[in-house]
Amino acid sequence: MKTILVVGNGMVGYKFCEKFVAKEESKQFKLIVFGEEPRPAYDRVHLSEFFENQDAKALEMAPAEWYAENGIDLIVDERVADINRTNKSITTAKDREFSYDYLVLATGSSAFVPPIKGVEKEGVFVYRTIEDLEGMLAYAAKLKAKNPNAKAAVLGGGLLGLEAGKAVMDMGLEPHIVEFAPKLMPRQLDSRSSQVLQLKLESIGLNIHLSKATNQILGDDGYITGMEFGEDDVLDVEMLVISAGIRPRDELGKNSGLEVGVRGGIVVDNKMQTSDSNIYAIGEIALYNQMIYGLVAPGYDMAGIAVEQIIGKTEALMPAAIDMSTKLKLIGVDVASFGEPFMPATKGHSIIFENKTQHLYKRINVSLDGKKLLGGILVGDASDYSMLHQIYLNGMPIPEDASQLILPASEGSAFGSAMDLPDDAVICSCEAVTKGNVCCSVLEDGNETMKSVAKATKATTGCGGCKPMVADLIKESLKTLGKTVKERLCEHFDYSRQELFDLAKLKGLTDYDTLLDEVGTGNGCEVCKPAVAAIFASLYNETANRQETIQDTNDRYLANIQRNGTYSVVPRVAGGEITPKQLMAIGRIAQKYDLYTKITGGQRIDMFGAKLHELPLIWEELIEEGFETGQAYGKSLRTVKSCVGSTWCRYGMDESVSFAVEIENRYKGIRSPHKFKGGVSGCIRECAEARGKDFGFIAVEGGWNVYVGGNGGATPKHALLLAEKVDKETAIKYVDRFIMFYIKTAQPLQRTAPWLEKLEGGITYLQNVVINDSLGINKDLDDEMQALVDSYVCEWKEAVETPEIRERYTHFVNSEETDNNIEFVSLRDQKMPKEWA
């Protein structure tokens, strides 16, 4: 068998392996992969998500077992140090030698560190690997322990720099972006779109410093204390993240005599071959057309070409022109560019729509005759990117008035249907999946769901930006087959969640078995049971204790299960306001039961490590101290975050804490399709982050502004303005109706942000419903909300005081013994679950 060695196990190296094992010819080769990092390939595009849960496994492209199952030898934590082209062998840093027939270099790039005086100081990091992020987290924790208001800077205002800025914010440090150019993202955005992006980023807390050339990094005793840009121009910071660009990791090729570019990168042809025909280079190490392509999609294409060439399909060639179009979500802000984003006047005309109050900028470039779309830029709202990109790629005709493509009044009507695209239109650029591939998967192979189409074609499995268009193609393809396209909850209910909600209400059904008998089939499943439980809770404010067999684990035991089988307990602390007596009570109870404690992002105290049998005992003591369940385990209201408002703050326009307490107590216990959160800020400085919540109130001159449809998490979304300058009673009334309308019409596990995005007519339609009563249902919404508010029951108290419910809290059905297999280890004077073997 011939041997292929792949040096580099990043995203592109992994993609080579994946494409290779899919070929029948792969059985004729032995494949060995070398990774310098201590883990298999992971998704570097979504690296900032590591700060969500610090779970490296969640970013894995495939586990180590996948390589073994596909006959691939994966060698991690071992750097390849040398290539002997004469002997066709490589030597690793551990002095091991491996021979090859074909060598694939996929070593990618490293972070470029400018030669700035003092760059070696402690507290200076690059933003490239999981290990880099772990180092940043540890250092930030030390800084915050000394100074809660510590500052950190990011050197670089490009794509990676802004991602690093988000990372700094997530670590709780005051973030500063320092950019040499006079605008952010200078390679992707024009000056006006960059200004809009800057305004948006500044509104959410980033401090932007443009046209700054860093002369030196300041600091005593080897630690960074600041950045000096010029005489009397100093930025005091205690941490610096360098994200100033990338450099190809081409040292192996250079040292072995392969042809390299003047500014780095191993020169390749359209076969991905280097100057040595037995050696290929792919990804950010490859210099193709005198360019290094820093996007994942071209790297995946290169991997595919290299595979085809090695197995003998030499007709497969890399196209001469590479599409550098891209769509990203930076810190919750949509940014996209396609085609030629910068258009000289001699080549075409630009049409621009700008709304700085909404942080929106849209620019399209059209040919001089007005018949072709040549490129564009989108900031703040890139929902039209997929269709605009396809129009550009396929040279499709555009409206006589091209402005219809971007003006809000058009509401997308100028686009037509996704089915109008040619079959060879590439829908998923990450995996090179065409419209024809998607449609054939539905029409010929019988795949009728997003999940099955994704499994068959790999569409949507990359960055995920193509999901809306793939969903449209699936839906339209099913219609051509004469099939009714409808949202059904699962195979046991041929109804959507909204239809089931209405059926349960009209028929007066109050339990799962009866609903299944009357309008369903079979025995139910793990999809419909929790969804129906949520419906009953929303209709009748039924607690999770009544029908425990249809609840998920967290709701069943009224606590969040953790990775070692213990539970966390989170009592409600409305508005974040807590008395010293209550604080001491939580400390006493946590100490008594040896619980790990942590302040949550929602201004509450989380207590981890409770064993199942301890839960009622802990709740009993908390209830005695005046606490009640905080529903941290439920698809219900979590918290209403508040700043200190006019009670203490000199900027406060109104009393935000009292308002937050009132609102949290109003909506506590209300179940919904997904969890929801609120915020109340006492002024437009927005310290409570109300616009990052499902609903939020911000005090302004003349009353309160009301925002809805925001959320944080993996896909952050800023809430939209529902009403402005209204009094408190009116603000509550509008949010009452918003929540009830959402509860009635959303899909299971659909948060308010995607629900509002998919709501036909969007925020304008919602305003007509909840403010102008366009559907004539506002009295019903008001009455239904009040009924839920009036019927609140604390589930912890119910469980503690009801013997048959309390009996559920045992580890074993037939024994009173506790689980002795749970192990902990120490962590900063507390404890954490022991790692699994």
N, C-alpha and C positions, 0 to 999 in steps of 0.2 A: 504493500500500500504506500502511496505517496503521502508525505507529511506536510501539513500546513501549520505554520506557527503564526499566531496572532499576537502581536505585542501591543498591549493596551486593552483594558477591559472597561472602557467607558461606554457611553450610550452607542456610539458608532461601532465600536468593537463588538459589543453584544449584538447589534443589529446584523453585522456580518455573520455571526454564528447562527442567529435565528433564520436568516435567509438561506444560509448554506445547508442546514440540516433539513430544510423543506425540499431540497432537491434530491431526486432519486440517485443522482451521480455521487452524492456525498458519501455513500457507502464505500467508495473506492479510495477514500482518503482518511488519514488520521489527523484529527484537529486538536491542537494544544494551544491554550490561551493563557497569557501572562498578564496579571494585574498588579500594579505597584501598590495599590491601596489594600488594606486588610480585609476587604469585603468584595462580593460580586458587584457587577455593574449596577449603578443606581441612576435615578432620573435627576440629572443635574439642572434641567430646565426648571424643575419645581423645588429646587434646593431650599428656598426660603420657607417652604412648608415644614421643614425640620423644626422650626421654632414653635409650631403648633403643638406638637406632642413629643418632640425629641426622639422619634421612633425611626431609626435608620431603615428598619425592615420595610416600613411603609413606602419607602422610595425605591426599593429594589426592582430592577427590570425583570429579574427571575431569580429564584433561590438557587443555592449551590446545587441542590438535588436535580434541577432542570438540566444542568450541564452533564451530570453523570448519566441521567436517563437518556440523553441524546448522544452518548458516546464521546463527549468532549472532556478532555483533561483540563481542569481549571486550576491554575497555580496562582494563588493570591499572595500579597505581601512579599513579592520577590521582583526586584527590578532587573530588567535586562540591561546589561552593562556594555556589551560589545557585539558587533556583527563581523563575522569572518566570511566575506563574500566568496573568497577563493574556495574555502572548504564547505560553503553553504551551511554555516552553523552559527549559533548565538551562544553567548556566555552570560550567565546571570551574576548578580552581585554576590551570590552565595557560591560562586565558582563552579556552577553546574553548566554542562554543555549539552546543547540540543541541536540536532541536525534538521534541515528543512529541504523540501523540494520547492515550496513557495513560502515566502515570508510576507505577511501583511502588517504594515506599520499603522497603528491606530492610537498613537500615544497622545493625540490631542494637543492641548496647549496648557501653558501655565500662566499665572497672573503676572502681568508686567509691573515691575516695581521701579518707579523712576529713581534715578540716582540723586536723591535728595539727602542732604546732610542730616544725620540723626535718624535715618529710616530704620536703623537696627535697634532702636530703643524698645524696651518692654512696653506693651500696650499697643503696638503697631501690628496689624494683622492683614492678611489677604483674604479675599472672599472667593474660595474656589472649591473646597472639599468639605465633607462632613467633619473631618478632624479640625479644619479651620473654624467651623461653626462651634464645635465643642469647646475649643480654646477661647473663642469670643465669649461664650456663655459663662464660662468659669471666671474669666477676667471681669466681665460686667458685674457678676455677683459680688466679687470682692470690692469693686468700685462703689456699688450701691450700699454695701454694708458700712463703708466709710462716709459716703456722701450720697444721700437719696436723690440729689439733684445733679448727679454727674452728667457730663456732656461727652458726646462722641461725634467724630467727624467721619465722613466718607469722602475719599479723594476720587472724584470721577462722577460726572453727571450723566453718564450713558445708561444703557439698559441695565447692566450689572450693578452700576453704582446706585441706581434708584432702588433696585432689589435689596442691596445692602442697607440703604436708608430705612427700608421697611424692617429689616432685621434689627437695626439699632433701636427703632421704635418698639419692636416687640420685646426687646430686652429691658425696656423701661428707662432708657437713657435719652437725654435731650438730643435729637438728631440734627446734624448740620451736613449739608451737601456742598462740597467745594469743587467747582468746575473751572478749568482753564479757559474754555471757550466762553463767548458771551451769551450762550443759550444752552438749555438742557437738550440731551439727545441730539447733538449736532449732526450726526450722520443720517438720522431718520426724519427730523422735523425741521420745518422752516421757522423763521423768527416768530411769526404770529402764533403758530400752534404751540411753540415752545413757551411763549408767554402765558397762554391759556393753561398749559400743563403746570407751569410754575405757580400760577394763582391757585390752582386746585390743590397742589401739594402743600403750599403754604397754609391753606385753609384747614388742612388736617394735621398740622403741627410740624412740618418739615421746615427747617431754616435753610434757604438757598443762598449761596455765595457764588456769583459768576465772575468771570474775567479775573480769576485769582491764580497767580503763579506762585507755588509754594517754594520759598527759598530754603527754609530749614525747619526741622522739627525740634521744638524746644523741650527742655526737661533736665532735671537734675537727678543724680543717683541712678542714671540709666532708665528712668521712666518718663514717658511722654507727659508734658504738661500743656503743650500748645503748638500751634502752627504759625510761622511767621511768613508773611507775604511781601513785606516791604517795611521800610522804616515807619514805626508807629502803627503798623497794620498787623495785628496779632489776633488770633482766635484761640481762646483758652479752651482746651479739651483734654480729657484724661484717657481717651482711647481714639485710635485712628484705624479705619478699615480702608485699605487701598484697593480700588476697583477701577484702575486707569487703563484697562485694555488687556489684551492677551498676547502671548508670544508662542509660536509653534514649538512643540517639544521635538525639535529636529536634530538634537545632538547625536543620536545614534546614526542617522543617515549621513550627517556631515562628517563624523569621525570615520565612517566606513567608505567615504569617497563618493557617495551619491551626489548627484547634482542638486544644489539648493539655490534658492533665490537670494538676491542681494540683501533683502530685508528679512530673510528667513523663510522656512517652509521647503519641503522636499518637492521638487518639480515632478509633475506627473502629466501624462498625456490623457487622451479621452478614453483610454482603457484602464486608467488608474495605475498604469505601470510607471515605475521610476526609470532612471537611466540604466538600471539593472532589470532585465526583463523577468527575472524571477522574484522581484520584490515589488510589492504594491504599497501605496500609501493612500489612506482614506481619512476623511474628517478634517479637523482643524490643523493637522500636520501637512496636508496636501496643498501644494501651490498649483492651482489649475487656472489657466488663462491669466497668469500673473496675479492671482487673487487668492486670499485665504477666506473661506466662507464660514462665518461664525454662527450659522444657523444649523439646527439639527436636521432639517429636511434635505438639504444638499448632501449632508454627511450620510444619511440613510441611502440616498440615491447612489452615492459613490460605493457604499458597501455592496449594493445590489450589482453594480457593474463589475466590481472585483470578483464577486462570486461567479457571475456568468463567464467571465474571462478564464478563470481558473478551471472551471469544469468543461471548457472547450467551446462555449457559445460565443465566439469571437465577434459576432455581428453586433453584440450589445455594446453601445458606446455612450459616453456621457455627452449630453447636449452641449452645444457651443455656448449657449446663453443660459444662465442660471437665474431663476426667478428669486429675487431677494425680498419678496413681499412677506410681511409678517404682521401678526395680530397678537397683542399681549395685554395682560391686565397687570398694571404696575400699581401696587399699593391700593388696589381697588379701583383704579382708573383705567378705562379702555384706551389703548393707544394702538394705532394701526397705520401702516403705509404699504402701498402697492405700486407696481409699475415704476414710473418715473415720478417720484414725489416732488422733485424740484424741476420746474418747467421753464426753459428760456423762452422769452417772448417770440423769438423767431420760429419756434417749433409748434407752439400751440397757445391756447388761452386757458386761464385759470378761473374757476368759479368758486367763490368762498362764502361759506355761511359761518358766522361767528356769534356766539352768545356768551359773553364773559360772566354774566350773572349765574348761568347754569354750567359754566366751565365747559362749554362745547365749542369745538372747532371742526369744520369739515371743508376740505378742499378737494376738488377734482380738476384734473387737467385734461382738456379735450383738444383734438386736432384742429388745425386752422379752419378746416371746412366744417367743423362741428359734428362730424359723423363718427368719430372714434374716441373711446375713453383711453387715455394714455397713462394714467396713474392718479394717485391721490394720497391724502393724509386725513386721518380721523382721530380726534382726541375727545375723550369724555363719553362718547357713544359710538361704538364700533359695531352695532347690531347689523348694519348694512354691508359690512366688510365682505362677507362670503360672496354675496351676489355681485357687488362691484368688482371684486377680484375676478370672478368668472367672466363678467362682461369684458374686462380688460384682456384676460388670457385668451379668450376665444374670439375676440374681435367682433362681438355681437353688436347689433345696431343699438343706438341710444336715442332717447326722445329728441324731437326737434328742439325743445327747450330742455337742455341738459341739466338745468338747475333742479328739475323735478327729482333728480336722483338723490339730492341731499337736503332739499328744503323740507321742514317738518310737515308742511301742509300736504305734501304728496303722500305721506304715510305709507311709503313703500310701493304705491300703486304703479310706479313707473317700471318696476322690475319684472312683472309677469311671474310665471311659475318656474320653480327649479327644474321642472320637466322640459322647459324650453332650451336648456343647455344641451350641447352636443354630447353624444355618448362618451367621447374621449376626454371630456372636461374633467380635470383632476379635482376631486372634491376634498379628499384628505391628502394634503401634500406630505405629511409626515410619513405615510405608508404608501403613497402613490396610488391611491384607490380612485378610480374614475366613477363618474355618474353611471356608466354602463355596468361596472362591477356591482354597484349597489343595487341597481334595478334588476339585474340578472339574478342576483342573490335572492331577491324577493319573487320575481316572476317565474324563474326556472328552477330554483333550488328550494323554494317553499319557506324561506326564512321571513317571518312576518313581524318580528320584534327587533328593537334596537340591539338587544343583547345577542340575538342569534345572528344578525347581520354583522355585528362587530366581531363575533367569533369567527365567522366565515371569511370575512374580507379584511379584518384588522382596522377598518375605518373607525375613527373616533378614539382609538387606543393610544394615540400620541398625545398631542397637546390638548385635544378635545374641542378645539375651536370649530370643527366642522359638524358638531352634533346637531345644531338646528337644521342645517341643510340636509343631512342624512335622514333626520326624522321626517322632513318634508317629502323627500324622495320615497321613503318607505310608505308613507301615507298615500301619496299620489299613485304609486305602483299598485297598491292594494285596491285602490278605486278602479284602476283599469281592469282589474280581474273581476270587477263587479261585487267586491266584498265591502260590506259596511264597515267603515273605520270608526271604531268607538273605543273609548277608554273603559276597560273593564277592570274591576278590582283584582280578580284572579279567576282561576278556572271554576271556582265554586260559586261565584256570583257574576252573572252576566250584566252587571250594572257598574256604573262609575260610582265613586265615593259620594258624589253629590246626589245621584239618584237613590243610593241606599239610604242616605241621610233623610231624604224626603219620604221614602217608603216607610222607614221606621217611625217617622213622625206622624204620617197620615194614618198608619195602621195601629199606632199606639203600642208598637212592639218594644219590649224592655229587656229581652235577654237574647243571647247569641243563638241558642238552640232553636228558639221559636222563629227568629229571623231566617235561619238556615232552612228550616222546614218550609216556611212560607214562600220565600223568594230565591232560595239557593239550592244547591245540590251537593251530595257527598258529605264529607265529615269536616271540611274546612282545612285551613293550613296556617302556617306561620305568617303569611302575608295578610290574610283577611281577618284573622282573630284580633290582633292589636288595632287594626283599622276600625273594626266594628266596635271594639271597646272604647275607642276615642269618640266614635259617633254617639254612643250611649252617654258617655260622660258629657259631651257637648250639649246633648238634648236635655238630660235630666240631672246634670251635675253628679252623676253616679260616681262614687269613689272606686278606686282600683281594688278595694277589698271585697266588693260584692261578687264579681265574676273573675276570681283570680286565675282561673285556668286559661282565659283568653288574653291575659296580659303578658308582656314580655318580662324577662327576668327582673329588670329594675323596678317596673311598676308592681310586679307581683310581691316583691319584698320591700317596697317603698324606700329603696336605697340603691345607689349605684354600685354594681359589683365591680371589683377591681381585679387586676391580673392574677392575684394569688388566691382568689376565692373569698377574700374579705370584702367588706362593704364600707362605703363612706356615708357619713351623716352630715347633712347641711341644713341647719335650722334657718328659718326665714329671719332676715334682718332688714326690715322694710326701709328702703331708701338709704341703706347703709348706716342708719342711725341706731346706736346701741348704748345702753347705759353702762357705767363702770361696774355695777352689780352684776349685770348680765355677762359682761366680759369675764369677770372673775368666776362666774358660774360655769361658763364654757371651759375656762382653763382648769377648773377643779374636776369637771366631768371627764375632760380629755386626759388629764393626768391619772384619774382613777382607773380608766379603762385602757391606759397606755396607747393612746391614739396619736397618729401623726397629724399635726395641724398646719394649715396653710391659709393665708388670705387669698380668696378667689378674685378673679377679674371683675366680678359682679358685686364687690363690697360685702362679701359674707365670709364666714370662717368655715372651712371644710375640715372635717375630722375623718382621717383614713385609718383603716385597719380593724374595724369592728367585726367580730365574728357573728355569724347569723343569730345565735342564741342570745347575744348581747344587745341586739338592736332594740327590743322592747324595753330592756332595762335602761339603756341610754335615753331613749325617747321619754320614758317616765320621768327621769330626772330633769330633762330639758323642759318638758311640759310644766313641771312644778315651778320652774324658774320663769315661766311666762313665754317660752318659745313654742313654735308650732312648725309643722313640716314646711320646708322651703321648696318642695316639689322639684328638687334638683334632678330627680330620677325620671320625671314625667315629661310628656309632650304637652307642656302647659306653660304658664307664665313662670319664668325663672326669677328675674330681678328687675327692679326699676332703679337704675343707677342715678345718683344725683351728685351735684357739687354742693358746696356749703351755702351757695346763694347769698341773698342779701342779709341773712342772719349774721354772717361773719365777713364775707368778702366785700372789699371796697368797690369792686366792679359790679356787684350783684344788682340786677334790675328787679328781681322779685324773689320770693321765698321758695326756693326750689326744693328744699328738704321736705317741708310739710306737704308740698304738692306730690312729691315722689312717694312719700309714706301713704298718702291718701290713695294714689293710683295703685300702688302695689297691693294695698289691702282690698282695693276694689276688685282687682282682677285675679287675686290669688286663688289657686285651685282650679281655674278655668282650663279645661282641656281643649286641645286644638289639633289640627293635622300635624303640626310640628311644634317644637318649643318656640316660644317667642319672648322677647326682652324689650324693656323700655328704658328711657333715659329722660332726665329733666335737667336742663342747664339754666342757670340763673342769668346768663348773658350770652352774647354771641361769641365769647371766647371759648365756649363749648367744652368746658372741662369734664362734663359727664359723658361726652361722646354720644349725644342723643341722636345724631344723624347716622350713627353706625348701628342703630337698633331697629327693631321691627316697628316700633313707634317711638316718637320722641317729641318733647316740648322744649322750646327755647324762648326765654323771656326777652322781649324787645320793647322799645318804646311803644306804648299803646296796647300791650297785651302779650299774647303767646303765639308764636308760630308753631304749627303742627306739622310734623313730618312722619311719613309712613313708608314701609317697604325697604328698610335697610337691614343689613346684617353683616357680621364679621365672619370669622372662620376661613375656610379654604377659598371661598369666592366672595370676597368682601364687596359690599354694595352700599353706596350712600343712599339714605332715605330721600324721598321726594317731597316737595312742599305740598301739603294738602290744603292748608288754610293759613292765613297770616293775620296777626294782630286781632285775635279773638279773645274774649274773656275766658276764665278758667272753666266755667260751666259749659260753655259752647265747645271748648277744646275737648273736654271729656266726652261730651255727647258725640262728637265726630269720631273719636277713637273707639267708643263703644260700638258704633255702627260698622266701622272699618273691621274690627275684630270679629264681629258676628258675621259679616258678609264673607270674610276670609274663611271662617269656620265652616260656613255652609257650602262654599264653592271650591275650595282648594283640594288638590289630590293628596292622598296619604303621604306623609313625610315630605311635603312641599312647604318650604318656608315662605314667608311673605314676599321676599324679594323676587324669586322666580315666579311666584304666583302673580305678582303685579306686572312683571315683564310680559307674561303670557296673556294677561287680561286684555281682551280686545278693546282698544281705545285707551288703554293704559291709565295714567293718573287722571286724565281729563274725564274719562268714563267713571272712574271711582268717585271723583268730585261730584259728578252729576247724581250718582247713586246716593252717597251718604250726606251730601249737603243740599242738593236740589230735589231729592226724592224722586228721581226720574222713573224709578220702578214702582213707586208707591208702596214701598215696604219698610219705610223708616220707623213707623210705629211698631211694627212687628219686631224689628231689630232692637228697638229700645226696650220693649217688653221682655224679649228673650234674654237680653243682657241683664236686666234687673232681676229676672228670675234666677239666673245663675249666681249673681252677687248675693241674693238673699238666702240661697240654699247651701252656702259654703260649709263644709265639714272638714276638720283637720283629720287626715287619714292616719297619722301617727296615733292621735288620741283614740280614734275609733278602733285601731288595732290593739292598743294597750288595754282598753276597757272591755273588749269583746273576747271572751274566753276561747271561742272556736277559731277566731282569727289568730289570736296569740299562739295557739297551739301549732300553727304552721312554722313557727320560727325555731325549728330544730334541724340539726344537720342530717339526722337519720330518721327514717320513717318509723322504725321499730326500736329505737333506742334513745335514751336521754344523753348519751355520750357526745362530747364535742369533737371537732375535727382537730387531731393533734399533728396533722401533717403540714400545717401552715407554719412557715419559717420566715423570720425577719433578720435583717442585718442592720447595723447602726448607720446613721446618716446625719451628720451635723447635729449631734446631741438629740436626734430623734431616731426613727426607724424607717425602713423601707422593706418591701418584699424581697426575699432572697431570689437572685436570678435563677431561672430554670436551667437545668443542665442541657 
